[in-house]
Every structure is written in C-alpha cells, then in structure tokens.
C-alpha cells in the first residue's frame, strides 16, 4: 500500500514539477525497495532520487536569489535603486540555473525577476514582449500549464500597456482578460484598478465610470484594505473633477475627500503627487488664494524631499507648471506661453521605471490642458462679476 501511494505521489509531483515532493517520494520509495530487497527497483529509485536532488539544489539557489531580490525591492526606494545595479548579475545567474535545471521553478524565478528588472528600468515594451512570449510557450505546452499563472501574466501585460501609453490596445486586452478574474478575489480589484486607469488615459470616461460602479457594487469592496479603498476614492475624485456633471459623487463628499486625504503617506506610495496635484487644482478652481499658497508650499517641500532624482523628471516638470500659475498671477496667456518649454520637455520625457514611479491617474499633459481651461473659466467669471459690480 505504501509503495502504491508513493508511486502515485511521485507521478503527481513529477507531473506538476513540484521537485521537493518528488525528492520526498523518491527517497521513501528507495527505502521501501531496500526493505523489500528489490535491487532493480532500488537502483532505479536511487538514480531518480539523485537526479531530482541535484535539480532541487539548483532550484533552491534560484529561489534564494529570487526571494532576496523580492525582499530588497519592497523595502525602500533607496534599496530598490541599489538592487537595480545588481539585477543584471542576478539575472545572468538565474539564466544559468534554468539552463541546467529546465524546471518550472527555475523558469518562474527567472521570468518574474526579468519582469521586475524591465519594470524598474521602464522598459515596458520588454515586459509586453516577455509576457506575450510566455503565453505562447504555455499554449504550446513548453511551460507547465498546470503551474503557469496566466492571470498574473494578463495583469503584467495590461500594466505594461498602461505604462507604455499603448492605452487603446491595453483597453482591448483588459476587456478580454477581465473575465478570467473572479469577483471574490483581491486580484479582481487589483486588475480592475489598471483597467480603470487605461479607460481614463484613453479618455473613455463613460467606461471608467462604469468600472468604478462595478467595483463599488462588488460585495467584497469593503473587505479591501483601507489604503486600497482610498485609492478607489482617489480615482473617483479625479473623475468627478474632470467631468462633474457625469459623476454620481456628491460635491460635499468630493470636497471632504480632497481636503482630508493626507498630503504624504507611506501607504499611498505612488499616489502622493496625484493627491497634491488634485488638492492644488481644487483650490485653483475654487479661487482659493490662501489654499493655493499653502498647496504651493506643500508642492515645493515634497519636490525637495522626494523628487530629486532624474527618474522623477515628469513629476518635477508638472509641479513646476502648476507653480507657474501662481507666479504669473493666474494669467492664462502668460502661463501658456511661459509653460510651453516645460510642456515640450514633459512630452519628450518617457514614464519612469517602476522603482521611481508616481502613478499619473490622468496624464500630466492632459492635466495641464485642464489647468489652463480652469484659468480661462476663472478669468471669464472674474470679468463677469466685475461687470455686474460696475453696473
């Protein structure tokens, strides 16, 4: 009975490429054959055990490199920058290990580390190439289909299309892939965030509102972490700001969120600039000079502390454009003229790598156009009020 169960365990473990269980089953089978005094079967099990033990050693070395890399990446931005210098060496070793082992585990460690590296350097076209190639290999059976996580692959593909500004194609893929995610899964919400951002970047605000409604109606919405729920509120607030007439968000709730969300918070890493920008534009639209001066100081401090690297150039340039509105006393023509050089640089600056990224909920170029429109509307309202006062 033990032999029969161990042979079944060995078969399933080998089929799923779970090497650690293959080693356990092969070792126990070897012991059984030794006790039964079956030399031929004992020898075959011993050869098999030796093979998989060597493979497990390779997988464990690859796993050690992968998890050490993963731990460093999630620590601090500074440690991520240090990691970036070491990753090419790690990738070279992982490739050598996979070439020897040819197992799913070594493929997984190599593949996810490659995706991590391409994301950190901002090579989103490289991520698309890697994910599409992996999907083709899995379809052909060259990668263990029982182990290959196609939903993770879908997510990375959609994410890379967003960051590389291929929004129309990314939106089509998101629509196709979304049905693979179950609404009860946390990954459903995570994928939906990027689906929503693609819709916003494609200026398909109607679809974006539909996706927001879909998230809100999910019974698991309130079971998300508080930080995740606040991200959804931030997306909704941006949509309300762009198209208030089509937003179900009440003006009071919109104002409360803008005024109470923290300026800087570690759990909102990647969205802090988006929050500061939204607050600035809120005060600008409401003719609140005192609030604008406060936001300007906040923008300046944040830029000095957190946006000093070359990789944060897009955020630096856009914050300078916003501060230009105050320096030019909200003169839309002066802002448009003097901001042209900054806008040109902004258009020529590609999105940064993941290690340095601040999420642009709405592309900065679109936000600058919105800022100028706010200045025009404000100027017309001011002229109208002065005319009424004169009469």
C-alpha positions as CSV (number, residue, x, y, z in Angstrom):
1,X,0.0,0.0,0.0
2,X,2.8,2.4,0.8
3,X,4.5,1.7,-2.5
4,X,1.3,2.3,-4.4
5,X,0.7,5.6,-2.7
6,X,4.3,6.7,-3.1
7,X,4.3,5.9,-6.8
8,X,1.1,8.0,-7.2
9,X,2.6,10.8,-5.2
10,X,5.8,10.7,-7.3
11,X,3.8,10.7,-10.5
12,X,1.7,13.7,-9.5
13,X,4.7,15.6,-8.1
14,X,6.7,15.0,-11.3
15,X,3.7,16.0,-13.5
16,X,3.3,19.3,-11.6
17,X,7.1,19.8,-11.3
18,X,7.0,20.1,-7.5
19,X,10.6,19.0,-7.1
20,X,10.7,19.0,-3.3
21,X,7.8,16.5,-3.2
22,X,9.4,14.4,-6.0
23,X,12.5,14.1,-3.8
24,X,10.5,13.1,-0.8
25,X,8.5,10.5,-2.7
26,X,11.6,9.1,-4.4
27,X,13.5,8.9,-1.1
28,X,10.7,7.0,0.6
29,X,10.3,4.7,-2.4
30,X,14.0,3.9,-2.3
31,X,13.7,3.0,1.4
32,X,10.7,0.8,0.7
33,X,12.5,-1.1,-2.1
34,X,15.5,-1.6,0.2
35,X,13.3,-3.1,2.9
36,X,11.6,-5.3,0.3
37,X,15.1,-6.4,-1.1
38,X,14.3,-5.4,-4.7
39,X,17.7,-4.3,-6.1
40,X,16.5,-3.3,-9.6
41,X,13.7,-1.1,-8.3
42,X,16.0,0.2,-5.5
43,X,18.7,1.2,-8.1
44,X,16.1,2.9,-10.3
45,X,14.7,4.9,-7.4
46,X,18.2,5.9,-6.3
47,X,19.1,7.2,-9.7
48,X,15.9,9.1,-9.8
49,X,16.4,10.5,-6.3
50,X,20.0,11.7,-7.2
51,X,18.7,13.4,-10.3
52,X,16.0,15.3,-8.5
53,X,18.2,16.2,-5.5
54,X,20.6,17.9,-7.9
55,X,17.6,19.7,-9.5
56,X,16.3,20.8,-6.1
57,X,19.7,22.2,-5.3
58,X,19.6,24.4,-8.4
59,X,16.0,25.4,-7.7
60,X,16.9,26.4,-4.1
61,X,19.8,28.5,-5.2
62,X,17.5,30.2,-7.7
63,X,14.8,30.6,-5.1
64,X,17.3,32.2,-2.7
65,X,18.3,34.8,-5.3
66,X,14.7,35.5,-6.2
67,X,13.4,36.0,-2.6
68,X,16.4,38.1,-1.6
69,X,15.6,40.3,-4.6
70,X,11.9,40.4,-3.8
71,X,12.7,41.4,-0.2
72,X,15.0,44.2,-1.2
73,X,12.6,45.6,-3.8
74,X,9.8,46.0,-1.2
75,X,12.0,47.7,1.4
76,X,12.8,51.3,0.4
77,X,13.2,53.3,-2.7
78,X,16.9,53.6,-1.9
79,X,17.4,49.9,-1.6
80,X,15.5,49.4,-4.9
81,X,18.0,51.7,-6.6
82,X,20.9,49.6,-5.2
83,X,19.1,46.5,-6.3
84,X,18.9,47.8,-9.8
85,X,22.7,47.8,-10.2
86,X,22.9,44.1,-9.0
87,X,20.0,42.7,-11.0
88,X,21.9,42.1,-14.3
89,X,24.3,39.8,-12.4
90,X,21.4,38.0,-10.6
91,X,19.6,37.5,-14.0
92,X,22.7,36.0,-15.5
93,X,23.0,33.5,-12.7
94,X,19.3,32.7,-12.9
95,X,19.6,32.1,-16.6
96,X,22.5,29.7,-16.0
97,X,20.5,27.8,-13.3
98,X,17.4,27.5,-15.5
99,X,19.6,26.2,-18.4
100,X,20.8,23.4,-16.1
101,X,17.6,22.6,-14.3
102,X,15.0,23.3,-17.1
103,X,12.2,23.1,-14.4
104,X,9.2,25.2,-13.8
105,X,10.6,26.6,-10.6
106,X,13.7,28.0,-12.2
107,X,11.6,29.4,-15.1
108,X,9.3,31.1,-12.6
109,X,12.2,32.7,-10.7
110,X,13.9,33.8,-13.8
111,X,10.8,35.1,-15.5
112,X,9.4,37.1,-12.6
113,X,12.9,38.6,-12.0
114,X,13.1,39.6,-15.7
115,X,9.7,41.3,-15.4
116,X,10.9,43.1,-12.2
117,X,14.0,44.3,-13.9
118,X,12.3,45.6,-17.1
119,X,9.7,47.4,-14.9
120,X,12.4,49.0,-12.8
121,X,14.2,50.4,-15.8
122,X,11.0,51.4,-17.5
123,X,11.3,49.1,-20.5
124,X,7.6,48.3,-20.7
125,X,7.9,47.2,-24.3
126,X,10.2,44.5,-22.9
127,X,7.5,43.4,-20.4
128,X,5.0,43.1,-23.2
129,X,7.4,41.0,-25.2
130,X,8.2,38.7,-22.3
131,X,4.5,38.2,-21.3
132,X,3.3,37.5,-24.8
133,X,6.2,35.1,-25.4
134,X,5.4,33.3,-22.1
135,X,1.7,33.0,-23.1
136,X,2.7,31.5,-26.4
137,X,5.1,29.0,-24.8
138,X,2.4,28.0,-22.2
139,X,-0.1,27.5,-25.1
140,X,2.3,25.2,-26.8
141,X,3.0,23.2,-23.6
142,X,6.6,24.3,-23.3
143,X,5.8,25.8,-19.9
144,X,3.9,23.6,-17.4
145,X,0.3,24.8,-17.9
146,X,-0.7,23.4,-14.5
147,X,1.7,25.8,-12.8
148,X,1.7,28.8,-15.1
149,X,-0.3,31.7,-13.7
150,X,-2.0,33.2,-16.7
151,X,-3.8,35.8,-14.6
152,X,-0.6,37.2,-13.4
153,X,0.6,37.2,-17.0
154,X,-2.6,39.1,-18.1
155,X,-2.1,41.6,-15.3
156,X,1.5,42.3,-16.3
157,X,0.6,42.7,-19.9
158,X,-2.2,45.2,-19.2
159,X,0.1,47.1,-16.7
160,X,2.8,47.4,-19.3
161,X,0.4,48.7,-21.9
162,X,-0.7,51.4,-19.5
163,X,2.8,52.5,-18.6
164,X,4.0,52.5,-22.2
165,X,0.9,54.6,-23.2
166,X,-0.5,52.0,-25.6
167,X,-3.9,52.6,-24.0
168,X,-6.2,51.6,-26.8
169,X,-4.6,48.2,-27.3
170,X,-4.3,47.8,-23.5
171,X,-8.0,48.6,-23.0
172,X,-9.0,45.9,-25.5
173,X,-6.8,43.4,-23.7
174,X,-8.1,44.4,-20.3
175,X,-11.7,43.8,-21.6
176,X,-10.7,40.3,-22.8
177,X,-8.7,39.3,-19.8
178,X,-11.0,40.7,-17.1
179,X,-13.4,37.7,-17.3
180,X,-10.5,35.4,-16.1
181,X,-10.7,37.1,-12.6
182,X,-13.3,36.0,-10.0
183,X,-15.0,38.9,-8.2
184,X,-14.3,37.4,-4.8
185,X,-10.5,37.6,-5.4
186,X,-8.4,40.5,-4.3
187,X,-6.7,40.2,-7.7
188,X,-10.0,41.2,-9.3
189,X,-9.9,44.6,-7.7
190,X,-6.2,45.0,-8.4
191,X,-6.6,44.2,-12.1
192,X,-9.7,46.5,-12.2
193,X,-7.6,49.4,-11.0
194,X,-5.4,49.2,-14.1
195,X,-8.4,48.5,-16.3
196,X,-9.9,51.7,-15.0
197,X,-6.7,53.7,-15.5
198,X,-6.5,52.5,-19.1
199,X,-10.0,53.8,-19.6
200,X,-9.2,57.2,-18.1
201,X,-6.0,57.5,-20.1
202,X,-7.9,56.7,-23.3
203,X,-10.4,59.4,-22.3
204,X,-13.2,56.9,-22.2
205,X,-14.7,58.4,-19.1
206,X,-18.0,56.7,-19.6
207,X,-16.4,53.3,-19.4
208,X,-14.3,54.5,-16.4
209,X,-17.5,55.4,-14.5
210,X,-19.0,52.0,-15.3
211,X,-15.9,50.3,-13.9
212,X,-16.0,52.4,-10.8
213,X,-19.6,51.4,-10.3
214,X,-18.7,47.8,-10.8
215,X,-16.1,48.0,-8.1
216,X,-18.5,49.7,-5.7
217,X,-21.2,47.1,-6.3
218,X,-18.9,44.2,-5.5
219,X,-19.9,42.8,-2.1
220,X,-16.2,42.3,-1.2
221,X,-15.4,46.0,-1.8
222,X,-15.5,46.8,2.0
223,X,-13.2,43.9,2.7
224,X,-10.3,45.5,1.0
225,X,-7.5,47.2,3.0
226,X,-8.3,50.8,3.9
227,X,-5.4,52.0,1.6
228,X,-7.0,50.2,-1.4
229,X,-10.4,51.7,-0.7
230,X,-8.8,55.1,-0.6
231,X,-7.2,54.5,-4.0
232,X,-10.6,53.9,-5.4
233,X,-11.9,57.1,-3.8
234,X,-8.9,59.0,-5.3
235,X,-9.8,57.6,-8.8
236,X,-13.4,58.6,-8.3
237,X,-12.5,62.0,-7.2
238,X,-10.3,62.6,-10.2
239,X,-13.1,61.5,-12.5
240,X,-15.5,63.8,-10.7
241,X,-13.1,66.7,-11.1
242,X,-12.7,66.1,-14.9
243,X,-16.5,65.5,-15.5
244,X,-18.5,66.6,-12.5
245,X,-21.7,66.6,-14.5
246,X,-21.4,62.8,-15.2
247,X,-20.2,61.8,-11.7
248,X,-22.5,60.3,-9.1
249,X,-20.2,61.7,-6.4
250,X,-21.8,64.4,-4.3
251,X,-20.0,67.8,-4.2
252,X,-19.8,67.7,-0.4
253,X,-18.2,64.2,-0.4
254,X,-15.8,65.3,-3.1
255,X,-14.7,68.4,-1.1
256,X,-14.3,66.4,2.1
257,X,-12.1,63.8,0.4
258,X,-9.8,66.4,-1.2
259,X,-9.4,68.4,2.0
260,X,-8.9,65.5,4.4
261,X,-6.7,63.0,2.5
262,X,-3.1,63.2,3.8
263,X,-0.6,65.1,1.7
264,X,2.1,62.4,2.2
265,X,1.7,58.9,3.4
266,X,3.8,55.8,3.1
267,X,0.8,53.6,2.4
268,X,0.0,55.8,-0.6
269,X,3.4,55.4,-2.2
270,X,3.0,56.1,-5.9
271,X,-0.1,58.4,-5.4
272,X,1.3,61.2,-3.2
273,X,1.9,63.5,-6.1
274,X,-1.5,62.7,-7.5
275,X,-3.1,63.8,-4.2
276,X,-1.1,67.1,-4.0
277,X,-2.0,67.9,-7.6
278,X,-5.7,67.2,-7.0
279,X,-5.7,69.5,-4.0
280,X,-3.9,72.3,-5.9
281,X,-6.4,72.1,-8.8
282,X,-9.3,72.0,-6.3
283,X,-8.2,75.3,-4.7
284,X,-7.5,76.8,-8.2
285,X,-11.0,76.0,-9.4
286,X,-12.5,77.5,-6.3
287,X,-10.5,80.8,-6.4
288,X,-9.0,80.0,-3.0
289,X,-5.8,82.0,-3.0
290,X,-4.9,81.2,0.6
291,X,-5.3,77.5,0.0
292,X,-3.2,77.7,-3.2
293,X,-0.3,79.3,-1.4
294,X,-0.5,76.5,1.2
295,X,-0.5,73.9,-1.6
296,X,2.3,75.6,-3.4
297,X,4.5,75.3,-0.2
298,X,3.5,71.7,0.1
299,X,4.4,71.0,-3.6
300,X,7.8,72.7,-3.1
301,X,8.6,70.7,0.1
302,X,7.6,67.4,-1.5
303,X,9.6,68.1,-4.6
304,X,12.7,69.0,-2.5
305,X,12.4,65.8,-0.3
306,X,11.1,63.2,-2.7
307,X,11.5,64.3,-6.3
308,X,15.3,64.9,-6.5
309,X,16.2,62.1,-8.8
310,X,16.4,62.3,-12.6
311,X,13.8,59.5,-12.9
312,X,11.1,61.7,-11.3
313,X,11.5,64.4,-14.0
314,X,7.9,64.1,-15.3
315,X,6.5,64.9,-11.8
316,X,9.1,67.7,-11.3
317,X,8.2,69.3,-14.6
318,X,4.4,69.2,-14.0
319,X,4.8,70.6,-10.5
320,X,6.8,73.5,-11.9
321,X,4.0,74.1,-14.4
322,X,1.4,74.3,-11.6
323,X,3.6,76.7,-9.6
324,X,3.9,78.8,-12.7
325,X,0.2,79.6,-12.5
326,X,0.8,81.5,-9.1
327,X,4.0,83.1,-10.3
328,X,2.1,84.5,-13.3
329,X,-0.8,85.6,-11.2
330,X,-3.2,83.2,-13.0
331,X,-2.8,84.9,-16.3
332,X,-3.7,82.1,-18.7
333,X,-1.9,83.6,-21.7
334,X,1.3,84.1,-19.7
335,X,1.1,80.6,-18.3
336,X,0.5,79.0,-21.7
337,X,3.4,81.0,-23.2
338,X,6.0,80.6,-20.4
339,X,4.9,77.0,-19.8
340,X,5.5,75.9,-23.4
341,X,9.1,74.9,-22.9
342,X,8.3,72.9,-19.8
343,X,5.4,71.2,-21.6
344,X,7.7,70.3,-24.5
345,X,10.1,68.7,-22.1
346,X,7.3,66.9,-20.4
347,X,6.1,65.4,-23.7
348,X,9.6,64.3,-24.5
349,X,10.2,62.6,-21.1
350,X,9.2,58.9,-21.0
351,X,7.4,57.4,-18.0
352,X,9.9,56.4,-15.3
353,X,10.7,52.8,-14.2
354,X,8.6,51.2,-11.5
355,X,11.2,51.8,-8.8
356,X,10.8,55.6,-9.1
357,X,7.2,55.8,-10.4
358,X,4.5,58.1,-9.3
359,X,1.2,57.0,-10.8
360,X,-0.4,59.5,-13.3
361,X,-4.1,58.9,-12.8
362,X,-4.6,61.4,-15.7
363,X,-1.5,62.0,-17.9
364,X,0.2,65.3,-16.9
365,X,-0.2,66.7,-20.4
366,X,-4.0,66.3,-20.1
367,X,-3.9,67.8,-16.6
368,X,-2.0,70.9,-17.9
369,X,-4.7,71.4,-20.6
370,X,-7.3,71.1,-17.8
371,X,-5.4,73.6,-15.7
372,X,-5.3,76.2,-18.5
373,X,-9.0,75.7,-19.0
374,X,-9.7,76.3,-15.3
375,X,-7.7,79.6,-15.6
376,X,-9.8,80.6,-18.7
377,X,-13.1,79.9,-16.9
378,X,-11.9,81.7,-13.8
379,X,-10.9,84.7,-15.9
380,X,-14.3,84.8,-17.5
381,X,-16.1,84.5,-14.2
382,X,-14.0,87.3,-12.7
383,X,-14.7,89.6,-15.7
384,X,-18.4,88.8,-15.4
385,X,-18.5,89.6,-11.7
386,X,-16.6,92.8,-12.2
387,X,-19.0,93.8,-14.9
388,X,-22.0,93.1,-12.6
389,X,-20.4,95.1,-9.8
390,X,-19.8,98.1,-12.2
391,X,-23.5,98.0,-13.4
